[in-house]
Amino acid sequence: MINPAAKDFGDLVGLRIEWPRDGSGTCASELRLEPRHLSLAARVHGGVLATILDTTMGAAVFDGIPKGKGCATLSLNINFFRPVIEGRLVCKARIGNLTRQTAYASGEIHDEAGRLIASATATFFVTPNVEQARKSFAP
């Protein structure tokens, strides 16, 4: 069932973003797992973990680039370390290297016990503004 009150994709899946918006290029997020996040194998679906990582790293990049610019994911590389079935997941991400048109970020997801569940690196395209990003990726 689609939630018409969801303001973005992260909100739709229940991802809570802790975004400092202070220019530090960091971001954290949290997801309390629900049955809807599980795969047919009764563990968190890899796509959910990818969503957490991509969204959190994207927010970190957005926080670390100059105001007025936008970003879009160019590549996402994820390593999965252990399955998780229930509880709360915490993701921390930070921007790494930043050039005029490219930003690099990394992120990790840990469970409530502090165990590493997944890690990722990503490359983002930095656009002059969000409207320009829409035009750059239009068919």
Backbone hydrogen bonds, N-H to C=O, Kabsch-Sander energy under -0.5 kcal/mol:
donor,donor_aa,acceptor,acceptor_aa,energy
6,A,3,N,-1.7
12,L,8,D,-1.9
13,V,9,F,-1.7
14,G,10,G,-0.7
14,G,11,D,-0.6
15,L,10,G,-2.9
16,R,30,E,-3.0
17,I,15,L,-0.6
18,E,28,A,-3.6
19,W,17,I,-0.7
27,C,93,A,-2.0
28,A,18,E,-1.9
29,S,91,C,-2.4
30,E,16,R,-2.2
31,L,89,L,-2.3
33,L,31,L,-0.7
33,L,87,G,-3.0
37,H,34,E,-2.2
38,L,35,P,-1.6
39,S,43,R,-3.6
42,A,39,S,-1.8
44,V,84,V,-3.1
45,H,37,H,-2.6
48,V,45,H,-1.0
49,L,45,H,-1.5
50,A,46,G,-2.4
51,T,47,G,-2.2
52,I,48,V,-2.3
53,L,49,L,-2.4
54,D,50,A,-2.9
55,T,51,T,-2.5
56,T,52,I,-2.3
57,M,53,L,-2.7
58,G,54,D,-2.4
59,A,55,T,-2.0
60,A,56,T,-2.0
61,V,57,M,-2.5
62,F,58,G,-2.8
63,D,59,A,-2.0
64,G,60,A,-1.4
64,G,61,V,-0.6
65,I,61,V,-1.3
69,K,66,P,-1.7
70,G,127,T,-1.5
72,A,125,F,-1.6
74,L,123,T,-3.3
75,S,123,T,-1.7
77,N,121,T,-2.9
78,I,76,L,-0.5
79,N,119,S,-3.0
81,F,117,I,-3.1
82,R,117,I,-1.2
89,L,31,L,-2.7
90,V,110,H,-2.6
91,C,29,S,-2.5
92,K,108,E,-2.1
93,A,27,C,-2.8
94,R,106,S,-2.3
95,I,25,G,-2.7
96,G,104,Y,-4.7
99,T,102,T,-3.5
103,A,124,F,-2.4
104,Y,97,N,-2.5
105,A,122,A,-2.3
106,S,94,R,-2.2
107,G,120,A,-2.2
108,E,92,K,-2.1
109,I,118,A,-3.1
110,H,90,V,-2.8
111,D,115,R,-2.0
114,G,111,D,-2.0
117,I,109,I,-3.0
118,A,109,I,-1.3
119,S,79,N,-2.2
120,A,107,G,-2.5
121,T,77,N,-2.0
122,A,105,A,-2.3
123,T,75,S,-2.0
124,F,103,A,-3.1
125,F,72,A,-3.2
126,V,101,Q,-2.7
126,V,124,F,-0.5
127,T,70,G,-2.1
127,T,125,F,-0.6
133,A,129,N,-1.8
134,R,130,V,-1.7
135,K,131,E,-1.6
136,S,132,Q,-2.4
137,F,133,A,-1.6
138,A,135,K,-0.8
